[in-house]
Amino acid sequence: MAQGSSQPTGFLDASSLLVRASSKVGLTWEVNYPQPEIIDEIIEIDPEDDTVTTRVETNVTVRLLGAGYANSYGQYGWQESWSKFSDEAIATPFFVGTGDTINPQKILKNRNVDEDIELNFGFRGCVYAIASTPWYKRTWNDWRMMGTGHGGILILKNGDPAPQFTPEQPNQTSAKTFLKPYLTSNGENISIGTRDVIILVDLNKDSAAAGADYQDLVILMTFKETEELDDEDDDDDDD
């Protein structure tokens, strides 16, 4: 089931079917502008299990806004981010590397999904393995998996309070720093589109643990009507 059209609708009506030159005619019209969809109409978020499930057919894109996963010297640690939607046979990585290599503008995953699809992600890191550490010497921490209740994951919508966590280690970047372009002018609330969500991840701490700072990974998910995506593809074909 596709989402409703985002195009304005309405009518224009004249008081006479035929109008002579220089004569006047009465016109009536009405324009109906669609109300912006809120994210709760597109997906269902379960904060207990950290799950995101689609309510409608939609397109989803995934970007990384930043990653502050680093040691006390500010050296970025290796990390992996994988995704497995419930209609996918296997999990696939969309980022493997260190935080200093992230491009917030780069789309790392982009696909159409049907309604009632669970959008799950998994994350892990090895903070004591910096960029130059060989693979065989990296000791990975346990996975943080959405949909398992492991904790260490926060899902934020437009208008939610901005995180105020202080980084556990010195020389680490806070989650709020990564989120600065996505906050209200007073810095107190999340300010993103009505079809966006932000996911914050702490790779080492459970949700209620002391020192959980949620700046290890900052992810932006954007949902778009599949009709809009098809129109963009058609425009590209015309070029």
N, C-alpha and C positions, 0 to 999 in steps of 0.2 A: 504494500500500500504506500504510494508516494505521498509526500507531504503536500499540503495545499499550495496553490500558486502564490508567488510573492508579487505578481503584477496587479496594479490597480484595476478595478472593474467599475462599470457604471453605465449610464445611458445619456443620450442627447435627444431631445424631442422638440419638434416644431409644431406650432398651432395650426399650420396649414401644409398640405402636401405640395401645393403649387404656389409659388410666390412671384408676383409680377415685379418688374424692375421698378425701383424707387418706392415700393410699398414696404410696410413693416410687418414683421411676424414675431410672435411671442416664442421664446425659447425657454425650455426647462431642462435642467441637467442634474445629474448626481454622480459624484465620484466616491467610490468606496476604497479606502486604502487599507490593505491588510495589516492587522496588528502584528508586531514582531513576535515570533515564536520564542517562548522561554525554553530553557534547556530541559526543563522537566517534561515538556511535551515531546521531546525527541528521545531522551534517554531516562532510564531509571537508575538512580544511584543508591546503593545499599551501603551505608557507612559502617555497618557491623562487619560485613565480609569484604569491604572495599571492592565492590563489583559495580560495573557499568554495563547496563543492558539496554539495547535499542528498543524503543517503542514503535518506531516506524522505519521504513526503508530510508536509508540516508547514506551520504558519503562522509567518510572520516579521514582527516589528515592528522599526522602526528609530527610535532617539532620538539626539539630540546631547547629550552630557553637558557639553560645553564646547568653546571654541575660543580658544586663546591667540595666534592669528595677529595680530601687532601690531608696530609699529615700536619703536625704542628709547625713544620717549616714552610708550609704553603706549597709543598710539592704534590702535584695531582696524582692520585692513585688510579690504577686500572679499574675499569668497570664494564659490565655488559648489560644491555637492555634487550629483552626479547619480547615478542608478542605472540599470542595464540588466541585468536578469536574462536568462538565455539563452533564455527562452521569451517575451520581450518584443520587439516589433518595433523600438521606438525607445527611446533613453535619455530619461529625464525628470528634472527637477530636484526635489530634496526640501528643499534649503535654498539660498537666495541672500541674502547679507547680511553683517553684521559680528558678531563674537563676543559683543558686549554685548547682542544681541537674542535670544540663544538661551534657550529654556525647556527644561530637561532633562526635564520631565515630559511634554512634548508628543510624541505619536507622529507621525512625519513620513512613514512608509511602513508599510503594514499590508496583507498579502495572503497568501493560501494559495498554496503552490507544490508541484509534484509532486516525486517523487524524481528525482535526476540532473539537477538544475537548478543552473547556475552563478550565484552571486549576486555580480555585479560592480558596483563603484562607481568613479566618477571624481571628482577634486577638482582645483581650481586656485584661485589667489589672486593678488591684486595688493596687496602690503603697503604700497606707497607711495601707495595710493589709500584715503583714510579715508572715513568715512561720508558726508561732505559733498562728496566729489569727484564731479563729473558723470561719467556713463557714458562719454562720448566721450574723457575724459581718463584713463581707467583702462588701464594697461598690464598685461596678464595674463601670469603665468608659465605655463610648460608644464604640461600635465595630469599628474596622478598617477593612473594607471589600474591597478586590480586586474586580475590575469590577464595582464599584459604584462611583468612582471619589471622594471618601471621603478624599483622600490625606493621608499623613503620611507614604507613602510606596515608596521606591526606588528600581528599578530593575537594576542590574549591570551585564555587560558582560565582557569577557576577553578584556583587553586593555582600559577599561573605567577609567577615573580619580579616584583615591582613595578618599574616603570621608575625609574631613578635619574638620568635626563638633566637637565642644568642648562640652562635657557633660554639661547639664544645671545645674545639682546639683553637689556639691563637693562629693568626694568619690565614684563617678560612673565611670564605665569602658567605655572608648570610643569605637565607632564602629571600628576605625582603629586598636585598640588593638586586638579585636577579629579577624580582617582580616589580621593580620601580616603575618601568613603563606601563605596568598593568595595575596601577593603584590609583585611587582617587587623589585629588589635589592635596588633601590633608594627610594622605598616606595611611588612612585608617581602614580602608575597605578595598576589596578586589574590584577592579573596573575592567571588564572584558566584555566581549560580545555576548548576545543572548544565546548564541549557539556554541559557546566555548566552555571548556572546563580546564582547570589547571590541576596537575597531580604533583604533589611533593613527596619525596621519598627519603627516608633515612635508612641507609644500608646496614647500620650497626645496631640500632636501638629499636626496641618495641615502642609502641605508641605511648605507653604510660611510663616508660623508663626515664630516669633522670639523665639529662644530657641529650635527649632526642632533639635534634635541631632542624631536621627536614630540609637541609640544603644540599644533600648529596646529589639529587637529581630534581630538576624542575621541568615539567613536561606540559606542553600546550596541545590539547585536542580540539579540533574545530570540526563542526558538523555542517554539512551543506546539502541542500536538496539535490537529489540525483538529476532532476530536470535541469537545474542550473548547470550542473557538470556537463550534461549532454549538449546544452547550448554552447558552452565554451568550446567543447570539442568540435562542434560544427563550424564555429567561427575560425578555429585554427585551420580546419580543412579548406576554408575559403581563401585563406591567405596565400 
